[in-house]
């Protein structure tokens, strides 16, 4: 629902405030604002100008050289191709460096050698149509009429009224009253504690009585609670005044002519749909609201022939349907140029009936969208009076006296007891009864003792909880104190949840994307990862009611699920992929017992940047992020799914923590991946048990460090990690950092040997290390290295 702020201020006098403050306050009081926009906000540097002279272009048959007065010291020259201009016309002028709707920029230049300092604008170039200004020429320059501000140099948006601010509200279906300007004005008045100034329609009439000219009968009172009508004769169909066209445009409705515009205007203002019939097409001047006959047909205003059913409500004359009630009028019910006498109808139809009729007929209109939410029958007659008042105001016809009505509605207000104590307990507030009544009176509620008499336009207020909601939304939700959850429990992450989040965030930082796969797999997946036939992990939990063979068991390893996703990415021609999952694995236990559910961090990658050292580096970064130390990495050729020469196993305290490496070529081939695939898996439960999540503060060192480089010669079979462990053991607490910077095999090294170089940093927290102290430490380091067969390289 769009709301014109200019129209709203007719009913509520609001202090000048930023639109953000207005929209936030309305949202907090229950009228949710989706956004707002000021008309013409894109238009810049376009002003009102007057044509002083027109001169033919010397080098063109259709161009004119115009001298334009824009209120400046001197006129400006503009070249135009428009043929509808004459001297003294007042027009929109886009000056140098102006902007049109859509972001189009206008700059000065030359047209066939003649200087042009801007552009004269048409309706379309300003984002308008002939419906907005019917007197304008469609394919020429927009010549402003007397209904515009003709002050030269004035901004064009102000001159033509293209500067209203429209606010978009999201109205819930239980608030049909807010689908109107008056309804939202009532909400705004209550929100800002302002007086609501409603207008009582006054119709002069005096053009004869309509009671003997029309007969109205409601034959289905269960589907139509009230039907009212008034007659207007000597109808004068013409354009509506600018103020009405502006308001309709701001509300998103296209102006057409004064009669149609009046019905739309009242629908927007009062929330009551209306229709106008041409009386000459109402046979015998009789209107009957009845259920349609089976197979009965009608041609609606959109030109479509529609077949009706007995469940659908129609407005009929003596012989035929002339409208589908609450949805759309018939072909001959519209207003034509030669219409002289019309019937204004205002009725209240059953919302559910209108909804099903609109659905079954495959059409939904502004009228049906309002009726289906349930309208107030007591709003029909005021809306009808307002329409006739506008007819007189716009000189659109002569309103006849009297109203023809068949009313089966009740006008009594719903009664709800105001229980002050219960309401305060329900809301956790401490309001007095008078404070509650003051709030409710703003919403047009009245009181009979301690009973609230609910206005008939509020069908959503049925229970004392509804009354409490009305009180709290205008008292202020932000004033209600916060209440802790019962039981003293406070929502927070457990240490394990924080740990899992840390793992995920670290993998994201390392460039991996997270996947989620089913825990159900096929038994054939174990063959695809080359698991031995007698391997204990082939024993899986069998699903008793599987969706199919592919999801018939619970996985004991997560690698098959990862490979399925990698294979899908590869076959979709993704050049590379780096994926991970915190996967659940289900290890069977004793019979009739639940399986052991393990969490495994599984990762897989392929592509240009994928190799063994990339995967190993990711694991090391991951372990460092969770402060994991004291683990071993050793080469392994016993992992069945991995390449026997490009695989390593991680262990801690004698337990296997995980596996790193390149997958076996046969595994990659089984999944249709034509390049090397790398993977690692980590036992998350063991990782959580051994990690050190708490960070320890280490102050900056007070004493200088000592650096020594060691070039070692050892057997090629000795892992570098063993050398690092020997250095760590020999250096003891004085070792601050150790860094490998070279591994060499070549002509200067005998076969079966390698040269390994480390940079070692020593530091004491108590004093400055002396040369003597450093030498002693290095001797201990070398003693440990010699135990495993490593010596200084000469």
N, C-alpha and C positions, 0 to 999 in steps of 0.2 A: 504494500500500500504506500503510494507516494503522497506526501503532504506538502502543500504550498505554505511556506512560512508567512507569506503575505496574506493568504486567506485565513490562516490560523489566528493572526493578530486581530482579525475582525471580532473574534470571540473572547480572546484573552490578551490583556495588555501585559506584555513581557518586558522586563527591563532589558536594556541592551547588554548582551552577553556573547562571548565567543560561542560559535556553533558547537565546539567540542564540549563546552560546559552544558549546553542545552541537551545534547544527545546523550551525554553520560548520565545526567540527572533523569532523563526519561527512561533510559535503559534500566537504571537502578530501581525505578518505581514500577517496572514491569512492562513497559512498552519498548521492546527491544529495537534499537536502531541498527540497521545494516550499513548505512552510510548516508552521505549527503553530497549535494552538488549545486553549485550556483550556475544558473543559465548564463551562457555567453562567457564563461570563465576562460575559454580558449581564445576569445577575440581580444586583440590588442591593437591600439593605435588606429581605430576606425572611428570616424567622427561624422557629424552632420555637416553637409556642404550644400551650397546653392550654385546652380549653373548660371554664370553671368553671361556667357556668350558661347556660341557654337560656330565653328568654322571648318569647312571641308578640308581634309588632308590633301596636300598638293600632289601626293604620290599614291593615292588610293581612292577607290570609288565608294568604299563603305566605312572608312574611318573618319572620325570627327575629332577636331582639336578643341577641347573645352577649357575655358577659364573658370575656375571653381573658387568660390569664397568659402573658406573654412574657419572664418573668424580670426584669422591672423592679420598681420599688417598688410600683407600683399596677397593677391589671389595666386593659386598654383595652377599649373598647366597639366592636364591629363588627356591622353589620347584614348578614345573608346570606339568600339564598333557598334554600340547600341544604337538602334534606330527609333527609340520611343522617347527621346529627350527633347526638351524645348527650353528656352530661356526661362529662368526663375523657378525651375523645378528644384526641389530639395531632395537630396539623395545621400546614401551612405558613401563615404569616401575613405578608401584604404590608403593611408599616407605611406611615405617611404619607411621601410622597416616595420610594417604592420604584419599581423598574423591572423589568418582566417581559421575557422573551425577545421579540425583535422591536421593543424600544424603547418598549413601552407603559408609561406612567407612572401610578402610583396615588397619589392624594391624598385627604386626609380631606374629608368633605362630609356631606350629610344625605340620607337616603333616607326620603321621606314624612314629613319633619319631625323624624326622629330622627338624632342625630349618629352617624356611622360613621367610625372613625379608621383605616381601611384596608380590606383585603379578605382573605378566606380563599381559598386557591388549590386548583384542581383539578390533575390530572395534565397535562391539555392546556395549562393556563396556565403550567406550568413547562417545557413543551416535551417532555413525556414521554408514553408510552402504556402501556396495560395489559401490554404485553410486558415493560416494565421493572419494573413492580410488579403482578403478576397478581392480588393480593388487593385492589387498589384498585377503587373504584366508578368506572365509566367516566364517568357523567354527574353526579357529585357531588364533594364536597370530598375531597381526598386525605387519608385518615386513616393516619398513619404506623404501621407495624407494629414488632414487636420486633427486626427486622433493621436498624432505623435508630437513630441516636443521638437519644435523646429528651430531651436536656438542653435545658431551656427557655431561649430566647433565643439558641441556637446558630444560626449561618448555615445556611440550609436546604441549600445545596450540600454542605456538610460532613456534615450529618446524613444525607443520602440517598446520599452517594457520587457526587454530580454535580460532581466537581472534578478528574477525571483530565485530564492533558494528552496530546493525541494529535498525533503528528507524521506528516505526509504525506511519504512517500518516493517518488521516481521510480526504479523498479527497471528496469534494462535486461533484455531478454529472455534474455541469456546468463547471468543470475545467478538461476536458479530457487530456489537455497538461501535467497536473501534475501526471498522471498515468505513469510516465517515469522518469528515472534518470535525463535526460537532463532537463525536465520540473521543477523538484524540484531543480536542480542545478541553473536554471535560477532564481528561487525564493530565493534561498540562496544567490546568488551573489547580488541580489537587496537588500536583508535584511541587509547584512553585508557590502554593498558597496564595493564589490570585483569584479575583472574582470572575466567574464565568458569566459573560454577557450574551445571553441567548435572545434572539429576535422572534417576536410573535408575529407570524404572517398576517397581513391585513389586506383583504380583497375588497375593492370598492363595488364591483358588480354593477347592478342597475341596468342590465341589458336583457331583462326578461327572465322568466324561470325556466329551468331545464327539467323539472320534475315530470312534465307530460311529454317530453321529447325523447326520453330514454327509459327503458325498463331493465333492471338488473335483478338476476336471480341466481343464488348459489345453491346448486343441487347436491354438492358434495361438501358439506360443512366440515367433514373430517379432514379434507385436504385443502380447504380454503376457509379460514376463520373470518375474513372480512374482505369485501370487494366494494370499493367506492369509486365514484366517477363524477366529473364535472365537465360541462360543455363550454367550448369557446367558439364563438361564431365570428364571421368576417376576419378569418385568419389572414395575416399578412406575413408570408414567408420571406425572410431576408436574412442578411448576415447578422450575427450577434455583435454587440459592442466589444471594443478592444479589451476591456477589463475582464469580460467573461471568457473571451478567447484565451487570454493570458492564463487565467486560472485553470481552464481545462487543459491547456498545453502543459502547464507545470505538473498537473496530476496525471499526465500520460494519456489524455483523451483528445482525439482529433476533433476540432470544431467543424460543424457541417452547416447548419442553419439555425435560426433562432429557436424554432420549436424543438428540434432534436437536441440542441444544446441545452435547453431548459430541462428536459428530462434527465440528461446526463449530469447537469449541474446539481439538481436536487438529489440524484442518487449519490453523488459524491459528498454533498453537504450533509444530508440526513441519513445516508446509508440505506435509503428506501428505493429500490428499482421502480421505475415508472415506464409507462408506454402511452403513446398517443395514437388513437385510431381515427381514420378518416370516416366521419359519420355516414357518408353516402354509400360506403361499402358494408355497413352493418345492416343486414336485411331486417326489415320491420322495426328497426331501432331497438332491437332486443339483444341483450347480452346475457348469456347463460354460462355459468361456470359448472362444468360437468365432466364426468369421465368420458373418454373417447369411446366410440363404438368400435367393435372389432372390425379391422380392415379399413377403417375410415382414413382418408388421406388429406394432406395439407401441403401446399407449397409455401415454404418459409421464405423470409426476406432474402436469404442467400441464394434463392432460386432452385433449391433442392426439393424434389418431391419426396415426402416422408409418409410412411405407413404407420398408423397409430395402433395402440393396443388398449384393451379395456382398463389396464392399470394406470394409464397416463391421463393427466388432467388437461383439459383444453378450455379455452375461452371461445364460445361459439355464438353465432347470431341465430336467427330463427331457422336457418337451413344448413349451416356448415361451420366447421371450426375456422376461426380467424386468427388464432394464436395458440402456441403450445405454452401453457401456463408456466410462468416463471423462467422460461427459457428463451423463446424467440417468437416474434410476431409473424403473421402470415404475409403472403406476397402483396395483398392489397390493403394491409393495415398501416403501411408506411405513409409518411407525409410527402405529398407531391407539390409541384409548383402551382397547380390549379386547385389545391385543397382550400376549402372555404370554412368548413365546420369540423372541429375535431373533438374527440372525447379523450380527456386525460383520465387514465386509470391509476389507482393506487390500491394494491391488494397485498394480502399476506398468505402465502401458500406454504403447505407443509414441506419442511426442508428435506426429509427423506424421499418424498415423492418427486420433488424437483431433481434431486441428485440421481435417482434411478432413471428418470425420464431422460435427463441430459446424457447419462452414460449409455442408455439403450439407443438413443438417437445419434450418438457419436458427435455431440457438440456441447461445448461448455462456453458460456457467455459470462460477461460481468454480472448480469442479473442473476443467473443460476448459481454462480459462485457465492453470492450473498445470500440468496434464499436458502440454499442447502445448509447453511450454518444456523438457521433458526432466527427469524426476525421478530421484532416487537410489533404486534398488531396495532398497538396504540400509537404507532408512529405513522400510520397510513394517512389519516386525515390531516395532521399538520403538514406532512410532505405535499399532499395534494393542494392545500391552501398556499404553500410556498410556491408551487409551480404556477398557480394562477396569479399570485402576486407578481412573479417575474414576467408573466405574459403582459400584465398591465404596465410594468416598469419598462419593458422593451417595446411597448406598443405593437405587440405581435398579434393582437386580436381583442375581441370584446368578450369578457367573461360573463357568463350568465349566472343568475342567482341560484342558490340551492346546491345541494349535493345529493346524488343518487347513491344509496348505500344499502348493502345487505350484510349485517354485522352479526356474527355468531361467536365473537370473542368475549373473553372476560377481561375486566380492567383492574381486578384486585391485585394488590401487591402480595408477594410471598412473605410469610411471617417466620422469622428465625429468632429464637431467644438469645440474647446477649449475656453469656455467662462470663463475667469479668474474671473471676478466680480461675476458671478453667482455661480461659484464653491466655492469662498470664503464665500459667503453668505450661501450657502448650508452647508458647513462644519464648519462655524464659525471660519475661519482661516484668516490669512493675508499674504498669500504667493504671491510672484510675478509670473508672467508668466514664467520667466526663471527657477525659482525653480520648478514649476510644470513640465516643459518640461524635466528638469534634471531627475526627478523621472521617468517619462514615458519612457525616452530613455533607462533606465536600463531594461525595460521590452520589449525591441526590437521595441518600437513604433518609427515611423519616423514622420516628419512634412512637410506639404505643407502650408506655411504661418502659419495661426492660426488653421489649420485643423490637427487633429491627424489621422495618417494612421495606423490603427490597424493591427498587424500581423495576418496572417490567422489562426494561431494555437490558437487564442483567440476568439472563437465564442461567449463567454459570454459578450463581450464588444459591446453593441449596442446603448447605450444612453449616454448622457453627465453625468448622475448620475453614470453610471458604471465607467466612467473616473474619476469622483470625488472619488469614492471608491478606485480605484487604487492609487490615490494620497495620500489619508489620511492613508491608511494602511502602506505605507512606510514612510510617514511623521511622523506617530506615533499617535495612538488613544489617548495615554496618554498625548499628547501635546495639544489636543483640550480642550479648557476651558469648565468647566461645566456650564450648563445653567439651571436656575430655571424654573419650570413649569410656564406657563402663568397664570395671574390672581393673583399672589402673594400667592397662596395656597401652604402650605407645608404639605406633608403627615405625619400624626401622629395619634396615638390612641386617641380616645375620652376618657373622664373620665369613662364613662360607659364601654367601651371596656377594659380599664385597670382593672376595677372592676371585670368584668366577667373572665378575664384572671387570676386574683388573686384567685377567687373562684376555677377555674379549677386546678390551680397549687397547691392549698392547698389540694384539694381532691386527687390529684396524690400523694402528700407527705404523705397523710394518708393511702395510699395503695389501693385506688380505681382505677378502670379502666373506662374510659369514653366510653359511647355508643352514637349512634345517631339513632333515630327511626323516622318513618314517623309520621306526624301529623294527618294522616287519620287513623281512626279505625272503627271497627264494632259497631253498637248499642248494640250488645250482650255483649260487654266487660264491660258495666256498671253492668250487672247482675253478672258477674264473680267477681267483687270487692264488691258485696253486697250493691250496691247503692240503696236506697229506690226508689220505683216506682214513688213516687211523688216529688222526689228531683229536685230542679230547675236546677241543672247541667246536668240533662238528656236532657234538651233542647239544641240541638247542631245545628251547621251550616251543612246543607245537601249539599253534592256535587252533582251538576247537571249532571255530566257525569263521574260517578265513574268507576274505573277499575273492581269493584266487590263489593259485600256486605261487605267484610272485610275492605274495604277502602271507605266507603260511607259517613262518617260524619267526621267533624273536632272535635278532642278531646277537652273536657272541663277540664279533669284531666289527668295527665301524668302517674298515677300509673298503669293503664292497660298495657301501652307500656313497662314499666319497668318489670312488672310481666311476660310478654311474653318472654323477654330476659332471665330473671332468670329461667323460666321454661325450656327454650331450653338448657341452661347450665346444669341444674339439670338432664334433661333427656339424655344429652350427657355424663353423669357420671362424671361431674366435681365436685370434692369433696366440693369445696367451691367457692363462688363468692362474689365480692364486687364491685358494679357498680354504676355509677352516670351519670346523663344527665342534661344539661341545656336545658330544654324542653319548647317548646311554647305551651300554652293553649289558646283556642279561646272561649271567652265568648260572646254569642249573645247579641246585644244591641237592639235598636228599629228597626222596620221593615225597610228593604231596606238600612240599614246602615252597614258599615263594622264592624266586631266583635271587641271586645276588646282583644288585643293580650297580654297575660301575660307571663312572663318568670318565670319558677319554677325550682328550683334545687331539683331534685328527686334522692334519693339514695336507694339502696336495697342490702341486703346481706343475705347469709345463710352459714352454715358451722360450724366447731368446735369453731372458735373464735367469732362467732356472738352471741351477747346477747344485752339486753336492755341498759346496761351501756356502752357497746362499741359504740353503735349508739349515745347515749347521749354524750359521750366523743368526738366523731367526730364532733357533732354539736357545742359543746362548743369550741373546737379547731378552727373550721371554723369561728365562731363568733368573737373569740379573734383575728384571723388573719386580720379581717376587722375592728378591733377596735369597735366592737358593744358592748355596755354596756346598763344597765338599762332595760333589758328584764326580764320577769317573766316566770317560768316554773311551770305548775300546772297539776296534774293528771286529766285525762278526761276519761269518759266512753261513750261519745256521738259520737265518730268518727266511722262511720259505717264500715270502712274497717279494723279497728284495734281491737285487743283484749281489751275488756272493762276494764280489770284490769291491763294492761301493756301498757298504752298509756299516753302521756303527750302532752300538748299544749303550745306553746311558744307565748307570747304576748308582745307587746311593745306599750306604749301609748294607751292602750285599743284596739289595732288592733291585729288580729291573724297573727303571723309571720310564724308559721309552726306547724307541727305535728311530734312527735317522738314516735316510739313504735314497738311492735310486731304485725304483721298482724294477722287478725282473722284466726283461724284454717280453717274455711270454705273457706276463700279466697285462702289459700295455697292448700287446697284440690281441689278447682276448677281449679287450674293451674297444678295439678299433682305433687306438691312438697311435699315430704313425711317428711319434717322436718320444724322446726320453721323458719320463714322469718321475718326479721326486716327491717324497712324502716324509712326514714324521708323525709319530703318535706319542702322547705322554699320558701316564696314569695320573689323572687329576687328583684322585683321592690320596695317593702317596705324595704327590706334589704339595697338596694342602697341608698334609701332616708334617712335612719336612721344611716347608718354607718359613721364612721369618718376616711376617708382614709388618712388624713394628720397626720403625726406622730409629736408629740411634744417632744422636747428634755428635759429630766429631769436630772439635775446635780446629781452627787454622794452626798449622805447626809453628812453634816458636824457634826451632833450631833448623839449620840448613841440612839439606839432603846430600848424600854421596852417591854417585852413579858409577857403576862398573859394567863393562861389556865383557861377556864371555863367549869365546868361539870354541865350540866343543867338537870333538871327533868321536863318533860312535858307530856301532853297527847300524845298518839301514833298517833292521827289524825293530829297533827300540823306538817306541812311540815318543813323540815330542812331549806328550803329557807326562810320561814317566820322568823325563828330564826336569820338567817344571816342578813335579812333586819333590824330587830330590833337592832342588834349589830351595824350595819353600821350607823343607825340613831342616836344611843346614843353616839357613839364614835366621830362622826363628822369628821372634817378635820384631826384629829390626827391619824385616823386609816390608817395604811400602808398596812396591810395584814391580812386576816382572813383565817384560814384553819380548816376544819373539820377533826378530827383524830379518832373519835370513836363514834359509835352508839351501845347501848347495851340494850338488853331485856333479862331478866333472873330471876333466883330465888330471887335475892336481889332487884328486882324491882317489884312493885305491878302490877297486871293485868291492862291493858289499858294504861300503862305508858311506857316511854322509857328514857334512859339516853343518852344525846348528849353532846359530848365534843369538844370544839373549842380551837385553839391556836390563840391568838390575838396579833398582833404586833403594837405598838404605837410609833410614832416618830413626833417630832416637827422640822420644818425647821428653827426656830428662836433661840431655846435654848434647853438646856438639861432638859428633863422632871424630875421633882422631885417626890418623893413618894406621897406628898400631892396632886400634880396635877394629878398623875395617879389614885389615889384613887377617886378623884372627877369624873374623866371620867368613871371609872368602875361603880360608883353609878348610873350615867346617863344610862349606858348600862343596868344595872339590872332593872332600872325603866321601860325602854322600853320593856324588856323581860317579866317583870311581867304583863304588860298590855295584853299580849297574852297568859298568863297562864304558863310561864316558870319560875322556881325558881332554886336557887343553890341546887345541890345535897349534902345532908349532909352525 
